[in-house]
Amino acid sequence: MQLVDTHVHINFPDFQDDLEEVRLRWQAAGVSHLVHSCVEPTEFLTIQGIAHCFPELSFAVGLHPLSASQWTEQMGETITHLAQSDHRVVAIGETGLDYYKSDHHEGQRKAFWAQLEIAHSLNLPVIIHCREASEDMITILHRFLENMGSVTGVMHCWGGTPEQMASFLKLGFYISFSGTVTFKKSELIQASARQAPSDRILIETDCPFLAPVPKRGNRNEPAFVYHVAHKLAELRGVSIEQLAHETTTNALRLFNLNPTQTTKPSPSILSSNHELVLSSTIRSSDN
């Protein structure tokens, strides 16, 4: 049984001291591939350095909506260049809208649209962060489809209603479930998990945030994606093996992945020239 964790942040300082041990645990849990998200282009070299040591890691490049005030035309050119510079870049993002933590709405919409254009031009999917902004998100994606052409991607860390999910599914997007689907009070997320079509669901940890039950309260890590998969299988009335097969197949398709399991010892991350970094803008237990 193989699992793909489609959204991690293992470059954060939370993993500074034991990343190699964390890797051994995700391998033991059956995680054969990971997609590393990016909150700011300045993270790119660090993420790339980790991928040099862990060949089962693919990654994205983009600007998180909570950092949208940093957006410039030059940053767009930088993201485009970086995305073209490494074959392991499989997506643009994470990008999107976050109206819960920021009132910089117009700036977020501008940065999001520009990153949609980059994804469209490079034929890459987008990793979308959407919090308290579903109506604007749907409007923007509809407008982009009508004026610029198709773009695909994933609604990461799904936290909306089944009705909102249906709108994103119609637009061709995948829905990724995180540890929140295991929380007792997440009735709407669990309803979405039951209704999502089997060819559009993904799983993720969003680590180090949002550890699933029974690990809630701890630092989240890729091995815990097993608990997300287990809860999804339970909600959907299928075996964990079937759920793993479906979500892995979907991840391969969306991100054009060729996952490689490896048991070779990895070079020490701490001896590399890349420091583990974190944007203070994004640091939160509720990413």
N, C-alpha and C positions, 0 to 999 in steps of 0.2 A: 504494500500500500504506500503510495507516494502522495505527498501534500505539497502545495505551493503557497507560501505566504506572500501575498501580493502587495503588502504595504508594511515596510519596516523602516526604522530610523536607528540602525545600530551604530551610526557614527556619533551618537550623542554621548556625553560624558558618563551617563549611567552605565555604559559598557566598557569604560576605560580600563578597568582592572581585570576583567575575566572574559573577554570576548572569545578567546579560543575555547574556553570551557562551555560558553554559551553555544558555540558552534557544535561541539560534541553532543550537546543535549538536543539540538534541533535535528542532527543526523539520526540520533537514536529514536527520535519521535517520528521519523519518516519524512521529514521536510527535505525534499530533493532540490528545491529551487526557491529563491527569494527575489522579490522586486523591491529595490531600495528607493524610496521616495526622496525628494529634494525640496527643501523649503526656501533655499536661496542659492543662486549660482555659485556663491563663494564656497559652498560645501563640496563642489564637484570634485576637486582634486582629492579630498579626504575620502569620499565615497569611492572614487576610482581606485585609490590606493588599497582600500579594503577588498575591492573586487579583484585586484591583482593577486591577493592572498587566498581568496575564496572564489573559485571558479563557478560555484553554483549561484553567484550573485549577479543579477542584471540591475540596471538602475535607470532613473529618470533625471531630468534637469528642468527646473522651473522656479517660479516665485510664488510662495504661499500668499493667499489674500491678506493675511494680517501684516504682511510686509509690502503691500501694494504701494505705499507711499514712496518706496524706493524705485518704482518703475520709471525707466527712461527708454527712449528709442535705442540707445546704445546697449542697454541691458537685453533688449530683444535680440539684437544682433549677436550678443555674447551667448545667449541661450541657443540660438540657431547654430552658431559655430561649434559650441560644445556638443550639441546633439549630433552633429555630423562628424565629430572628431573621434568617436569611439563606437564600435559596432555593438557594444554592450548596452548602449542607451536604447531603451525600448519604449519610452514614453516621454511626454512633456508633462511636468507637474512635480509637486502637486500645486494646482492652481484652482481658482474658483471664487466663491463668495462666502464671507463670514460676517453676517450682520449681528451676530450675538455679541461679539467682542469688539467690534469696531463700527464707527459711524462714517468711515471713509468710503462710502458706498460708490460714488462715481469713480474714484480712483481704482477701486477693486474691479469695477465693470470694465474700465479701460484696459487694465493689465490682463484681465481674463480674456477679453476679446483678442488682444494681441497674441496671447499664447495659443488661442484656438487657431489663429492664422498660421502660426509657426507649425503647429501639429498638422494642420491641413497641408501645408506646403511640403512637409517632410514625410507625409503619409504615416504619421505616428499617432497612437491613441493618446488621450489626455487622462490624467488622474485628477479627478475633480473632488475638491473639498466644498461642501455646501452645508452651511449651518444657518438656520432661520432665514433662508433666502431662496426657497424653492420656486416661488412664483417668478422672481426676476431671472433665476437660472433657466427655467423653462422658456421664458420669453426670449432670452438671449440666444439659447440654442436653436430655437425655431427661426429666429431672424438670421442666424449664421447659416443655417441650412438653406434658407431661401436665397440669400445673397452671395454666399461664398462657396457653398457646396457641403458635402457630407463630411462629418468628423465622428469618430467613435471614441469610446473610452469607458471609464468605470466611475460610478458614483461610490467613492471610497467611504468606508465606515458608515454604512447606511443608518440614518437615524430618522427618516421621514415616515409618512403614512403609506399604506398600500395604494391609495389613490395617486399620491405623488410619484410613487415608484412606477405605476402604470404609465405615467406621462414620459418618464425617462426611458422606459422600455420601448415605447413607441418611437422614440428618437434614436433607438439603436444602441442604447448604453447597457452596460453590465452593472450588476448590483453586488457590492462587496460587503459581507457581513463580518463584524469584528466581535470582540469580547462583549460588547453591549447586548448582543442577542442572548447572552446567558443570564443577564440580570433579571431579577424577579419582576421588577416593575416595567420592563420593556415590552409591554403587550403589543404596541403598534409595530415595533420592529419585528417581533416574533410573528405577527400576522403577515407582515411582508415576507418573512422567511418561508412561511408555509405556501405563499402564493407565487413566489418568483419562479419563472420557468427554469427547468433544469439546465438549459443551454445558455443561461445568462447569469448564473450565480458564481461568485468568487468568495474566498475566505482570506482573512488577514488578521494580523495582531495589532497593527499600528503601534508596535512596541517602540519605546518603553511605556506607552500609555495604555489604559483601559484593560488591565489584565482580566481574563475571564474567570467566572466561577469554575473551579474551586480555588483559583489562585488570586482572587480579587484582593487588593490591598498590597500585593507584592509588585515589584518591578515586572513589567510584562517582557516576554522574550519569544522568539520565533517558535520554540518548541511548544508553546502554549496554544498555537493555532489548532492543535489536535482537539482541544476542548471546544473551540468554536465549531469545528467540523462535527464533533460528536453531538453538540446541541442541535445543529442544523439537521443532522440525520434524524434525530429524535423528533424534531418538530415536523419534518417532512415524511416521517414514517418509512424511512429507507435504512439500509445498512450503512455503517460507517464506510465500508469498502466502496459501495456505490456512490456515496456522497464524495468521497475522495477522488474517485475516477471522474465524476462529472466536473468538479471544480478544477481539477488538474487539467483536464481536457480544455476547459474554457480558458484557463490562464495561458495555456500554450497557444491557443488560437488568437486571443486578444493581443498578447504581447509578442507573438511570433517567437516563442522560446524554444530552446533545445536544452532542457535541464540535464545536468551531468552530476551524478552522485560521485563523490570522491571520498576515500578513506585515508588519503595521504595526509600526513601531518602538515599543518600550514605554517609558513614562516611567522615569526612573532610580529603581531600587529604593533606592539609597543616599540619595536626596533625600527619601524618604518619612519620615513621622513614626514609622514602626514599625521598631524595631531587630530584627535577626536574633537570635533567642534560642535557648537550649538548656538543657534540664533536665540538671543534672549527674548526676541519678539514673540517667538513661537512657544517657548518653554511653558508647559502647562500639563496638568494631569487630565486635561479634557480637550485634547487636540482635535 
